[in-house]
Structures are given as structure tokens and as C-alpha cells.
Amino acid sequence: MTVNLPVAFIQEGDQVVAYTPALDLSTSGKDEAEAKARFGEIVGIFFNDLLEQGTLDAVLSELGWRQINSAWNPPVISQESMRVAIPAYA
């Protein structure tokens, strides 16, 4: 099974974090290439665990995935910038 997942790459200090809200998974690497490689590994581990535990359908449903013609499809996730007010702090 292959799917297109939305992945955000976020620089945090000397690490790059790869995160997908479609699975609520993240990992990191020293650069984007390493974060991508680790991300591929963690997604594989995640799906293998779900299959081994027999919880694939339940977990993907909880994460908003939909089964169409026996294939699982991730939720549509849009990303946009929003201006929000942040309360003043002392």
C-alpha cells in the first residue's frame, strides 16, 4: 500500500522534525534528508505494528482515514497561515 502523506519539516535547533498529522507521527534527523529517511522507517514500523496487533482498521478510523473500495485514504489536511491574537504575558 502506498499513500501520499502530508509531512511538515520543522527546524528545531540542530534537528529537523518530520511530522504528519494524518498519523500523528513524528521523528527527527540532523537534516531534512535524514528526517525523511527516518520518517519512512517510522511509518513502516507503525503500519507493521497495526497489522500485527490487528488494529489497523480501528486506528486509521480514529485518525480520520476513510476506506474507499477496500483502500485506506488519509484525511485531507490543508495548511494555511492564520493571524491569531496571543494574550500578553508578564
DRENDO-1510 file (C-alpha; in Angstrom, 1 decimal, always signed):
<recs>
REC; n; res; u; v; w
REC; 1; MET; +0.0; +0.0; +0.0 .
REC; 2; THR; +1.3; +3.5; -0.8 .
REC; 3; VAL; -0.3; +6.8; +0.1 .
REC; 4; ASN; +0.7; +10.4; -0.1 .
REC; 5; LEU; +1.0; +11.8; +3.4 .
REC; 6; PRO; +1.3; +15.5; +4.3 .
REC; 7; VAL; +4.6; +16.0; +6.1 .
REC; 8; ALA; +5.8; +19.1; +7.8 .
REC; 9; PHE; +9.6; +19.6; +8.2 .
REC; 10; ILE; +10.4; +21.9; +11.1 .
REC; 11; GLN; +13.8; +23.1; +12.1 .
REC; 12; GLU; +14.2; +22.8; +15.9 .
REC; 13; GLY; +17.7; +23.8; +17.0 .
REC; 14; ASP; +20.2; +21.4; +15.3 .
REC; 15; GLN; +17.5; +18.9; +14.3 .
REC; 16; VAL; +14.8; +18.7; +11.6 .
REC; 17; VAL; +11.5; +17.3; +12.8 .
REC; 18; ALA; +9.3; +15.4; +10.3 .
REC; 19; TYR; +5.6; +15.3; +11.4 .
REC; 20; THR; +2.4; +14.1; +9.8 .
REC; 21; PRO; -1.0; +14.9; +11.3 .
REC; 22; ALA; -2.5; +12.2; +9.2 .
REC; 23; LEU; -0.9; +9.6; +11.5 .
REC; 24; ASP; +0.1; +11.9; +14.4 .
REC; 25; LEU; +3.7; +10.6; +14.0 .
REC; 26; SER; +7.0; +12.4; +14.1 .
REC; 27; THR; +10.7; +11.8; +14.0 .
REC; 28; SER; +13.8; +13.8; +13.6 .
REC; 29; GLY; +17.2; +13.9; +11.9 .
REC; 30; LYS; +20.3; +16.1; +11.7 .
REC; 31; ASP; +19.0; +17.4; +8.3 .
REC; 32; GLU; +15.9; +17.0; +6.1 .
REC; 33; ALA; +17.3; +14.0; +4.2 .
REC; 34; GLU; +17.9; +12.1; +7.5 .
REC; 35; ALA; +14.4; +13.2; +8.8 .
REC; 36; LYS; +12.8; +11.9; +5.6 .
REC; 37; ALA; +14.6; +8.6; +5.8 .
REC; 38; ARG; +13.7; +8.1; +9.4 .
REC; 39; PHE; +10.1; +9.2; +8.7 .
REC; 40; GLY; +9.8; +6.4; +6.1 .
REC; 41; GLU; +11.1; +3.9; +8.6 .
REC; 42; ILE; +8.7; +5.0; +11.4 .
REC; 43; VAL; +5.7; +4.9; +9.1 .
REC; 44; GLY; +6.7; +1.3; +8.1 .
REC; 45; ILE; +7.0; +0.3; +11.8 .
REC; 46; PHE; +3.7; +2.0; +12.6 .
REC; 47; PHE; +1.8; +0.1; +10.0 .
REC; 48; ASN; +3.6; -3.2; +10.7 .
REC; 49; ASP; +2.6; -2.8; +14.4 .
REC; 50; LEU; -1.0; -2.1; +13.5 .
REC; 51; LEU; -1.2; -5.2; +11.2 .
REC; 52; GLU; +0.5; -7.4; +13.8 .
REC; 53; GLN; -1.9; -6.3; +16.5 .
REC; 54; GLY; -5.0; -6.5; +14.2 .
REC; 55; THR; -5.8; -2.8; +14.9 .
REC; 56; LEU; -5.3; -1.3; +11.5 .
REC; 57; ASP; -9.0; -0.5; +10.8 .
REC; 58; ALA; -9.7; +0.9; +14.3 .
REC; 59; VAL; -6.7; +3.1; +14.5 .
REC; 60; LEU; -6.9; +4.5; +11.0 .
REC; 61; SER; -10.7; +5.2; +11.5 .
REC; 62; GLU; -9.8; +7.1; +14.7 .
REC; 63; LEU; -7.3; +9.2; +12.8 .
REC; 64; GLY; -9.9; +10.2; +10.3 .
REC; 65; TRP; -8.9; +7.9; +7.5 .
REC; 66; ARG; -11.6; +6.6; +5.2 .
REC; 67; GLN; -11.8; +3.2; +3.5 .
REC; 68; ILE; -12.9; +3.5; -0.2 .
REC; 69; ASN; -13.1; +0.4; -2.4 .
REC; 70; SER; -11.1; -1.5; +0.3 .
REC; 71; ALA; -8.2; +1.0; +0.2 .
REC; 72; TRP; -7.5; +3.3; +3.1 .
REC; 73; ASN; -7.2; +7.1; +2.3 .
REC; 74; PRO; -5.7; +9.6; +4.7 .
REC; 75; PRO; -7.8; +12.6; +5.7 .
REC; 76; VAL; -7.4; +15.8; +3.6 .
REC; 77; ILE; -5.3; +18.1; +5.6 .
REC; 78; SER; -4.9; +21.7; +4.5 .
REC; 79; GLN; -2.2; +24.1; +5.8 .
REC; 80; GLU; -2.6; +27.8; +5.9 .
REC; 81; SER; -1.2; +30.7; +7.9 .
REC; 82; MET; -3.6; +32.4; +10.3 .
REC; 83; ARG; -3.2; +35.6; +12.3 .
REC; 84; VAL; -4.2; +35.0; +15.9 .
REC; 85; ALA; -4.2; +37.2; +19.0 .
REC; 86; ILE; -1.8; +36.0; +21.7 .
REC; 87; PRO; -2.6; +37.2; +25.2 .
REC; 88; ALA; +0.1; +39.4; +26.8 .
REC; 89; TYR; +2.2; +37.8; +29.5 .
REC; 90; ALA; +4.4; +39.1; +32.2 .
</recs>
